[in-house]
Amino acid sequence: MGISYNKLWKLLIDKKLKKKFLLEQAGLSRSTLTHMNHEEHVSTESLMKICRALQCDIGDIVEITYEKE
C-alpha cells in the first residue's frame, strides 16, 4: 500500500499555482515537498497545512494506492 499525491499536482495545475505556493503559503519545508515528489509519506500536519492553503479536503490532494502482488 502506498500514497499518491497526483491529485495535489493536478489541483495545483487547475488553480494555476506552482509548488512554490506550497512552500510559501502552506509553510512546507523543501524536504517535505521532496518527500511528496517521491510519493513518500508526510505528516498529517503537513497535509492539513496544504488543505488550509488550498481550501480543500484531504481527499482532494492524496490517494491511497494498492499495489498488485
Helices and strands as residue ranges (DSSP letters): E 2-4, H 6-14, H 19-24, H 30-37, H 44-54, G 58-60, E 63-65
